[in-house]
Amino acid sequence: MRTQVAIVGAGPAGLLLSHLLRLAGVGSVVLESRSREYCEHRIRAGVLEQGTVDTLNAAGLGTRMQREGLVHHGIELLFGRKRHRIDLTALTEGRAITVYGQHEVVCDMIDAAVEHGQPLYFDVADVSLHDLTTDKPWVRFTHNGAQERIDCDYVAGCDGFHGISRGSIPEHALQAFERVYPYAWLGILANAAPTCDELVYAHSERGFALFSMRSPEVTRLYLQCRPDEDLAQWPDERIWAELHARFESDDGWLPAVGEITQKGVTPMRSFVCEPMQHGRLFLAGDAAHIVPPTGAKGMNLAVADVRVLSRALAAHYHDGRDDLLDAYSSTCLERVWRAEHFSYFMTNMLHPSFDDTPFVNRLKMSELRYVASSNAASRMLAENYVGLPFRD
């Protein structure tokens, strides 16, 4: 088959890119190794920056998000048994975040793709990329037992950290920057109505905890743990006891207890590869960069990447301009490194490190007090949390 852009990966980056290209009159085909059901039920982050919300709405993908998403105008930092609210909207001239699960975004985009007849191939295997440094790249894959080939002008690698796209670039052509953190998150979903209207980030001597939500009936909660944590050692009773101990505060607030429907351990790392392009291959989302979840930047960076890429491809096809494609990597990396730093800052500040000296952990408490008490420091956190405006 023949298309203008072959997209590898049907996560948020790949699916949104296909929609933005369709709106720009550019053809694409999306390949995904997993099943549609897997993609639609894979639980991931759920905090959408203002720019992500605006992008989805502008692309006609935000109808259900507007109806079911939870708009938040602030977050809370809990330390020293007291809660301190950061007023995101007041500190950022009206911007906010929306809590809406990533898998819900994926469902909405798949439904829209099917409605508009966008070519989507799930359950593909043996994907390989060829002739990426020529003007005639092509992609080979197997679908329903038959070997297929896509001839294209460009390839978008949106297949995540463990996908084949980044691995298709010669090692000498990439430089990787990485930090692996000495802790992970034990995350749960619980059938319990949220007891707070906003996210609560808790720093305690027992470790970090995060209170979030997915709907008016479902709470999302996280506990700092070891990267090699054995889930078998965490029965439901221990999880709730530890959550309540870490969220303990003078005002008596605690998350409600409910049936735990999902639990898992998420390791934490920061990763960036440079450049994000090689010949006719462009990396986007987790294929190019990973952030620890503390800053809520993963999916939002993927959206930012494909905004840049879709505009660059549209300029190529409609205006004969290649300057935006040439600058894709440098344009994206400016935002990527800002998000990496913010995520590192939030992670370092909120997680007590049991391998560090008491001196280091005292510094973290000092930084928390400063962020909570200084208007300038609160504004810095708020601006980065809601997402820096796009420069279109």
N, C-alpha and C positions, 0 to 999 in steps of 0.2 A: 504494500500500500504506500501511498505518498501523502505527506502532510508538510506543513511549514515548520511546526515545532513539535518534536516528540518529547513528552513529559514523562519522566520515570518517577512514580510515586503518587499515590492518591491520598496523601495526608492534606492538611490545610494548605500547604504551599502549592503542591501540584494542582489540587482542585481549584483553588482560587486563581492561579495563573491561567488555567484553561478558560475560566469564566471571563477574566479580564481581557484575554486575547479574543474571545468570541465577541465581546462588546466592541473591540477595536477592529473587527473584521479579519482577524488572523486565525488560520486554522491550526488545530492541535489534536493530538491523540494522547490519552493518558494510559499508562501501564502500571499495574499494581500486582505485587506478588501475593498479597493476602486476599481473602474473600471480602466481598462487600459487607457481609455480616460482621466480620472481625473489625473492619475499619469503622463501622458505625457504632460499635460497642466498646472500643478501646478507650478506657478512661484516662484522660490527661488533664492538664491544667484548665482553669475556667475563668481567669481574670483577663478581660479584654480592655486594652487601652482605648482612650477616646478615638485615636486615629484608626484603630482596627474596626471599631464600631462604625465610624464614618465611612470607611472603605467598603464594608459589607453592605451597608445601607445604599451607598451609591451604586453598587453592583447589582442591586435588586435581590440581595440574599439575606436581608435583615428582618423580614416580616415576622417570623416566629420569635426571633431574638428580641424584637421590640415588645412583643406580647408577653414573653416568658422570662426574659432576662431581668436580673436584679441590678438596678442602677445604684451605685454606692458613691457617696460624696465625701467619704473619709475612711480612715482606718484607725485602729487603736494599737498602741504599744503598751504592753503590760510588763512592768518590772518593779521590783521593790514592793510587791503586793498592791500596786496602784495602776490604774489604767489612764493612759494619756492619749487624747484624740488628736490626730493630724487631720485638719480640715482641708482635704484635697481641693475641693471646688473653690473655696475662698482663697487659697494660696496659688491657684493656677488660672485665675480669671475665667472661672465657670466650667473647667474641664472635670471629667469624672471617669470612673471605671464601670464596667458592666460585668457581673458574674453570670456566665453562661458557658456551660461545659464545652470543651473542645470537640467532644464526640457529637454534640448537638450541632455545632457549626459544620462538621463533616457531613452529618445527615442532611442538613439543609442544602449543602453544595452538591451532594450526590443526587438528591431529588431534583434540583434545578438542572443539573447536567442531563439527566434522563429526560426531563421535560423538553429541553431544547435540542435533544438529539446529539449531544456531545459524545464522541466516541470514548468509551471507558472500557478497559479490559482488566478484569479482576482475575485472580488465580493464574497469573502468568508465571512462567519459570524460565530459567536459563537465559536471563536478559544479559546482553552484552552490547557494548558501544564500540563503534568502528569509525575509522577515518575522521577523527574529531578535529584534526588540524587541517583538513581540506575543506573545500566549499561544498562537498557532498557527503556529509556524515550519514550514517545509517545505524539502525538498531535491530538486533536479532532477538527473538524471544520465542518461547513455545506456549501455545494456548490450545487447550482441549486436545492435547496430544500431537498437534501439528506445528511444524516450525514456520514462523512468520518473519517477515522483514518489513521495516518501515524506512523508507528513504525520506530524508528531511533536510531542511536548511540549518536548523539548530536543535540542540538537545538541552533540556532543562533537567538537571539532576535534583529531584525533590524527594529522594528516597531515604532520608534520615541518616543518622550517624553510622549505622551498620550497613547501609546500602552499597550498591556496586558503583555508583557514579563517581564518588571521590576516589575510589580505588582504581578507576579507569584512567586517572591522571598519573603520569610518571612521577615517581617519588622526587626526582630532582627538580621537578617543576613546582613543587609545593613546599611551603614552610608551615609547620604546625606549632601552635602555642597551647600549652595545656597545664591545668592545675587540678589535681585530684584531692578532694577534701577528706579529712579523717572521720567524717560522719555521714550518715544517711538519714532519710526520713522513712518512718513507718507510717504509712497512710491508711486511713480507713474511710469507708462510706457507711453512714448509719441512718437508719430510718428514725430520725428524731428531728422535730421542728427546731430550727435555729433559735437560740435564746438571745442573740444579739443581731442587730441589723447590719453590722459591719464586720470586716475581718479583724481578728485579734491576734497580734504577734506577741508571744510571751517569751520572755527571757527569765529563766529561774536557775537556781543552783543545781537543779536536777537535770537541766537540759532545756532546749528550745521546744515550743509547741505552737501550733497554728490552728486557729479556729476559722473555718470557712464554711461555705454552703453551696449546694447545687440547685436547690429549689426551696420553696416554703416548707417542704416536708423532709428534706434530705440534708444532713450535715456532713461536711467534709473536714476531717481532722488529721493532724500530723504530729508525730513525736520524733525528736532527735534520737537517733540510735547509732549503733555501729554499722559500717558497711557490710559486715559479715553476719549481721543479726539473724538468728534462727527464729523464724516465725512460730515454730512449734512451742517456743518458750513464752509466747505472748497470747495466752487465752484472753477471751473478751474481758473477764473480770480484771485482769492485770492492766489491760489497756485503759479501761475507764478509771481505775484507781490512779494510774500514773498521769492521765490527762487532768484529772481533778486536782492532783497535787501540784502540777505545773501551772495550772490556771488559777490557783488559790489567790484571792485578792481580798482587800479589806471591805469592799462593798458586797461580798458574798456571791458575785456572779460566777456561774459555772455552766458549761454546755450540758444540754439534756442528754440523758442516757437513752439509747435505743438499740434495736437489733443491728448488729454489724453485718453488712451484706458483702463487703469486700475489704480485703487487707493485703498490703504488699509493701516491700521495702524498695526504696528508690535511692541508689547511690548518687553522689553529687560530684560533678566535675565542671570545670570551665574548659572550653576548647574553641580554638579559632584556626582555620586554615587560610593561608594567603598564597596566591590570589584566589578569588572565588570563581575564576573562569580559566578555561584552557581551550584555545582554539574556538570551536563552535559549541563547546559545552559550558553551561553556566550552572553553578551550584546555588541552591537556595535553601533556607531553613536549616534544619539539623544536619543536613549533609555538609554544611560549611561551618557551623558553629553550634556549641552547646553552652547553656548557662545553668547554674544551679537554680532550683525553682523558687528560692527565697524572693527574688525580685520580680517574679511573674512575667518574664520576658520571652519565653521560648516561642510560643505561637505568634506573639506580636512581632518578633523579629522576622519570622517567616513571612508574615503579611507585608512587612516593610520591604523585604527583598523582592517579592514578586510584583509589588507596585512599581518598583524601579525597573525590573526586567520587562514587564508588560509595556511600559511606556517606551523603553528603549527599542523593543521589537516593533512596536507600532510606528515609531519614527523611522525605522529602517524600511519597513514595507510601504509606508505612505509618503514619506518625504525623502527617501533615499539617503538618510543620515545614519552614520555609524558611530558618531562621536559618543552617543549615550551608551551604546553597547560596549565601546572601548573603555568607558569610564565606569562600567557596572560595578566592578569589584571595589574600586576606591570609593565610589558613592555609598555602597552598602556598608563597607567596613567602618566608615565614620560613625554610623549609628550602632553598629555591632559592638565596637570597642567601648562606646559610652554605656551601652547596656551591660556589657561584661563587667565594667568597673562598678556600676550600680549594684549588680547582683553580687559581686564579690564584697562590696561594702555592707550590704544588708546581711549576707551570710556571716561574715566575720563579726559584725556587731551583735547579732542576735544569738549566736551559738556559743555557749561557754565551751571552752576547749579543755578537756580533762587531762590533756598531755602538756598543757602550758603551765607556766608558773602563776601563782596568785596575782603577781604584778600585771600580767597580760590580761587576765580576766577582770581586774579592777579597771583597766583602760577601757574595756568594752562597756562596763557600766557607766563610766564617765562619758563615753560617747553617746550612749542612750539618753542620759540626763541632758546633755547638750542639745540633741536633736529635739527632745520633747519641750525644752524651755526656750530655745532660740528661734525667733521668727525666721531668720535667714537660713538656719539649718533645716527647719521644718519645710520651708519653701523648696530647698534643694531636694529633699526627699520626695515631696509632693510632685514637683515638676518631672522628675524621673519616673515616678510610680505611674502617673497617668499617661506618660509617654510624651516625648518631645514632638512638637508639631512637624508634619511633613513639609518639606520645601519643594513644592511642585512648581 
